[in-house]
Amino acid sequence: MVLALALDVGRKRIGVAGCDRTGLIATGLTTIERTSFERDVEQIRQLVQQRQINVLVVGLPYSMDGSLGFQARQVKKFAYRVGKALELPIEYVDERLTSYQAEQLIIAEKRSPSRNKGLIDRKAASLILQRWLDARVKT
């Protein structure tokens, strides 16, 4: 059974999502306020242990033309270090427009996106994980 944890890695926050035991439904779990690499990894480690995670799914912010820009390279570098520290494989998902979709969901709930940045990050992480889970079901 594959138990995944998804990360929407930003400069200030990391949105985190997990899936149910069936591996079908992604849910936003928490938002980590970034402080230092060590503290960020420690918070991720706690979730990995609690949920018995065996793969990390990381959203990769491709440019609209499909290339890997500066931010995507930073995310890859961070994900590589986290994967190494936690001894977990990393899988990447194209996360283009997930933050925009998450924002639209919040607006649809009649909430303010500017007051709910952490919620946007969590929802974006769950959209990333859902894309990954759905792709696995099809194969």
Secondary structure, 3 states (H helix, E strand, C coil): CCCEEEEEECCCEEEEEEECCCCCCEEEEEEEECCCHHHHHHHHHHHHHHHCCCEEEEEECCCCCCCCCHHHHHHHHHHHHHHHHHCCCEEEEECCCHHHHHHHHHHHCCCCHHHCHHHHHHHHHHHHHHHHHHHHHHC
